Amino acid sequence: MAKKKKKNKLTSKKYEKYTIEGDKVSRKLSCPKCGPGVFLGEHKDRLYCGKCHYVEIKSKKE
């Protein structure tokens, strides 16, 4: 049997989910229902929580 080729995976970019303000580190986009431990997924037209299925629709800027 031949070995499978290894696929390159994209990095998680965890550094983009936090902001640094002085000496404090705070989270961006946490779910308002689940609390600060769960992040919202950021899509082009909405924010989505995979745990509780909470959705925020982004408004179109004209």
Backbone as CSV, one residue per row, in Angstrom:
resi,resn,N_x,N_y,N_z,CA_x,CA_y,CA_z,C_x,C_y,C_z
1,MET,0.829,-1.193,0.000,0.000,0.000,0.000,0.871,1.253,0.000
2,ALA,0.432,2.211,-0.739,1.171,3.469,-0.818,0.728,4.400,0.311
3,LYS,1.655,5.203,0.747,1.327,6.166,1.798,0.487,7.302,1.231
4,LYS,-0.387,7.854,2.078,-1.174,9.009,1.664,-0.300,10.252,1.717
5,LYS,-0.550,11.182,0.816,0.190,12.433,0.834,-0.318,13.305,1.969
6,LYS,0.579,13.988,2.628,0.218,14.874,3.728,-0.317,16.191,3.169
7,LYS,-1.488,16.620,3.653,-2.065,17.887,3.211,-1.628,18.991,4.167
8,ASN,-1.260,20.116,3.620,-0.898,21.253,4.451,-2.156,21.885,5.013
9,LYS,-2.162,22.183,6.317,-3.318,22.785,6.962,-3.045,24.263,7.217
10,LEU,-4.104,25.061,7.184,-3.979,26.471,7.502,-3.813,26.634,9.004
11,THR,-3.077,27.649,9.419,-2.922,27.902,10.842,-4.202,28.494,11.409
12,SER,-4.387,28.409,12.711,-5.642,28.832,13.332,-5.753,30.343,13.516
13,LYS,-4.651,31.055,13.451,-4.620,32.504,13.615,-5.249,32.937,14.939
14,LYS,-4.881,32.281,16.018,-5.432,32.590,17.336,-5.075,34.005,17.783
15,TYR,-3.980,34.539,17.277,-3.559,35.881,17.654,-4.545,36.937,17.182
16,GLU,-5.363,36.652,16.168,-6.330,37.628,15.667,-7.590,37.703,16.535
17,LYS,-7.772,36.778,17.458,-8.978,36.727,18.281,-8.824,37.492,19.594
18,TYR,-7.690,38.104,19.819,-7.420,38.839,21.057,-6.936,40.252,20.746
19,THR,-7.192,41.177,21.682,-6.633,42.522,21.589,-5.816,42.799,22.843
20,ILE,-4.760,43.569,22.692,-3.903,43.925,23.822,-4.093,45.405,24.103
21,GLU,-4.530,45.710,25.309,-4.743,47.095,25.735,-3.901,47.341,26.980
22,GLY,-2.754,47.944,26.799,-1.859,48.176,27.934,-1.327,46.853,28.460
23,ASP,-1.658,46.528,29.724,-1.219,45.278,30.335,-2.285,44.192,30.262
24,LYS,-3.457,44.504,29.710,-4.559,43.547,29.699,-4.745,42.938,28.305
25,VAL,-5.135,41.684,28.293,-5.475,40.989,27.052,-6.967,40.711,27.106
26,SER,-7.697,41.122,26.068,-9.141,40.889,26.046,-9.524,40.151,24.776
27,ARG,-10.618,39.407,24.841,-11.083,38.625,23.701,-11.964,39.458,22.800
28,LYS,-11.878,39.211,21.503,-12.788,39.820,20.541,-13.913,38.828,20.296
29,LEU,-15.099,39.313,20.010,-16.211,38.513,19.510,-16.511,37.262,20.326
30,SER,-16.816,37.415,21.617,-17.258,36.268,22.388,-18.779,36.193,22.330
31,CYS,-19.337,35.016,22.484,-20.778,34.791,22.356,-21.514,35.406,23.548
32,PRO,-22.558,36.208,23.301,-23.301,36.815,24.408,-24.148,35.809,25.177
33,LYS,-24.538,34.695,24.568,-25.326,33.673,25.260,-24.444,32.717,26.060
34,CYS,-23.385,32.227,25.449,-22.519,31.219,26.075,-21.544,31.819,27.081
35,GLY,-21.151,33.060,26.884,-20.209,33.687,27.795,-18.839,33.866,27.165
36,PRO,-17.874,34.290,27.969,-16.555,34.639,27.417,-15.706,33.456,26.976
37,GLY,-16.089,32.230,27.251,-15.275,31.081,26.867,-15.480,30.615,25.447
38,VAL,-16.484,31.168,24.734,-16.817,30.688,23.394,-16.705,31.840,22.411
39,PHE,-15.976,31.631,21.323,-15.802,32.649,20.295,-16.912,32.565,19.261
40,LEU,-17.175,33.684,18.600,-18.089,33.715,17.471,-17.273,33.552,16.194
41,GLY,-17.778,32.754,15.270,-17.138,32.599,13.975,-17.481,33.805,13.121
42,GLU,-16.485,34.397,12.471,-16.721,35.603,11.681,-16.751,35.252,10.206
43,HIS,-17.926,35.398,9.582,-18.116,35.170,8.160,-18.312,36.520,7.480
44,LYS,-18.443,36.524,6.154,-18.533,37.808,5.444,-19.849,38.525,5.699
45,ASP,-20.934,37.799,6.026,-22.222,38.451,6.228,-22.827,38.234,7.616
46,ARG,-22.156,37.476,8.492,-22.731,37.183,9.801,-21.660,36.765,10.801
47,LEU,-22.036,36.775,12.092,-21.246,36.217,13.177,-22.022,35.013,13.699
48,TYR,-21.351,33.876,13.950,-22.057,32.642,14.274,-21.376,31.911,15.420
49,CYS,-22.188,31.425,16.377,-21.691,30.599,17.466,-21.996,29.144,17.139
50,GLY,-20.991,28.308,17.093,-21.179,26.904,16.764,-21.730,26.086,17.908
51,LYS,-21.671,26.622,19.122,-22.149,25.865,20.277,-23.653,26.014,20.472
52,CYS,-24.155,27.249,20.486,-25.587,27.475,20.744,-26.336,27.934,19.494
53,HIS,-25.662,28.086,18.367,-26.241,28.474,17.070,-26.791,29.902,17.087
54,TYR,-26.168,30.769,17.861,-26.517,32.189,17.890,-25.979,32.854,16.631
55,VAL,-26.785,33.732,15.995,-26.387,34.393,14.756,-26.608,35.892,14.885
56,GLU,-25.623,36.677,14.473,-25.757,38.128,14.335,-25.497,38.441,12.871
57,ILE,-26.457,39.086,12.222,-26.303,39.453,10.824,-25.591,40.807,10.757
58,LYS,-24.550,40.887,9.930,-23.847,42.156,9.754,-24.661,43.036,8.824
59,SER,-24.760,44.310,9.156,-25.506,45.222,8.305,-24.644,45.658,7.118
60,LYS,-25.298,45.889,5.974,-24.583,46.325,4.787,-24.342,47.817,4.879
61,LYS,-23.102,48.240,4.674,-22.762,49.671,4.703,-22.827,50.205,3.281
62,GLU,-23.654,51.196,3.078,-23.799,51.778,1.730,-23.280,53.185,1.688
